[in-house]
Amino acid sequence: MDTVIRRAREEDLAAAGAVTVEAFVGDGHTPAGGDYVTLLRDTRRRNEEAELLVAVDPADGAVLGCVTFAAGGTEWADIAAPHEGEIRMLAVGAAARGRGVGEALVRATMDRSRELGLTGMAFSTRPRMTAAHRVYERLGFVRDPARDWEPRPGIDLLVYTITF
């Protein structure tokens, strides 16, 4: 894979927001007019309050995908305990799928968790995000049904975890 993973820069923010909305709305995970789209597009906030990592094409700097990383116990962590890292809003643009971008982003969050001295990761995913589930399982994450939850009625979230 010929992709660079790094912390988002100012010039990446608009494209990262567009990729995130494209992935979540385009794949049918959230409605185009929903409140969640505003949060998906707000990469500046995610980058300031958590860590926004981007996958960029080294040839032209195009943002291919992104993920929000948060340590457990912080504002952006929904499910991770203080000793765990968490990913949110993992997204890969349609044109970059099948190139290992999603896996590279997840690996980067695993590395970041270890850098922070965290001993594992936990995060939520929608049941229909089966392509992402295959990536998580290939990297050693396992389902933790005891931690599954529902942020709002009708929004079921599955939890995946890993211990380092």
N, C-alpha and C positions, 0 to 999 in steps of 0.2 A: 504494500500500500504506500502510495506516495502522498502522504498527508502529514501536516504539522499540527500537533495539538499544543495549545498554549492558552494562557489567560487572555480573555477578550480585551481588545483595545477599543478606544473610542470609535475608530473607523469600522469596527466589526459589528457594532451594536445593532444598527438598523437591519443589516443582512441576517444576523442571528435571530432577531425577532421574526423576520419574514420566514425564515426556514422553520422556526418552531411552529408558527401558525400554520404554515403549509402542511407540515407533518401531522399535527393534531387535528386540524379541520379536514384536510385532504384525505386522511385515513379514517375519518368518521368517528374520532374519539371525543370530539367536542363540537357543538354547533357554531357556525360562523358568527352568529350574532350574540353569543353568550358572553357573560362577564369574564369567564376564564380566558377568553381570547385577549382581553386587555392585559391580564397578568402574563400571558405567554409572550406578548409583544414587548412588554416592559423589561427589556434586557438591561437597561441602565440600572434599574432598581435591583435586579437580581445580581448584577455585577458588584454593586456597592454594598449590598446587605449579605451576600453570600459570595460564591466564586463562580463566575461564568467561564467555562472552558469552551474554546472553539476548535473545530477541525478546519484547517484552511488548506487550500491547494497551493503548494509552494510556487507554482508557475505563475499564477495570477492573483493570489491572495483571496480568492473567492471563498466565502464561508460555506462549507459543505454540511456542517452540523454543529450542534452545541449541546451542552449539558450544564445544569446548575448543580454545584456541589456545596453541601453544608455539613458541618460537624453536628453530631447529635447534641440536643439541648439548646441549639440556636434557633433563631426565628424561622428559618427556612426548613428546618428539619421537622417533618411530620411524624415520623415513626422511629427514627434512630435514637437509641439511648446515648448518653454522654460519651461512652467509649466507642461509638460507631460513627462512621461517615454515612451520608445519604445522598443519593442522586435524585434530582427532580427534573422533569421536563426534558428528558433525553430526546433529541430530534435529529434526524438526518434527512436532508433534502432528497426529493425523489430522484433527481439526476445523479446523486452520489451513492445510492443504495447498491449493495452488493460489492462494495469496494473495501469493506472492513472499517468504515468510519465509525459506526456505532460501537463496535468492539474496542477500537482504539480509544474512544472517549471513556468507556467504562473502565478500561485498564488505567487510564490516566487518573480517574477518581480513586481507584484502588491504590495507586501509587501515592496520591495525595493523602489518603487516609493513613497510610503507613508513615509518611513524612510527619504527620501530626501526632504520631504515637498512638493512634487509634487501633483497636484490636479486631475490628471487623466492620461490616457495613450492613445496613438494613434499608430497604426502600420499598415503595409501593408501585404497583403497576396494574393496569386494567386487564381484565381477563382476556380480552380480544387482542391484546398486543403480543401475539404468539411469536412473531419473528424476534422481538426483543427477548422474550422468555428463552428462546433457543440460545441467544448470545449469552445471557446470564448463566444458564446452565452449563454451557461450554466453558465458561470461566470459573466454574466451581460454586456458584451461588445455588442455594437450595430453597425450596418453598418452606415457609413457616406459617402454616394455616392458623395457628393459635394467635398470630398477630394481625391477621386480615382485619380490615375495618371498612367502615362506610362513612365518609365525611358528610354526605347528605343522603337522604333516602333515595335509593335507586342507583347510587354510585358505589359499586362494589370495588374494593381494591384488594389485590393480593399482595402479600409481602414476601420478598426474597431476602435472604441473609447469607453472609459468609463470615467465617472467623479466620483471622490470619494466624 
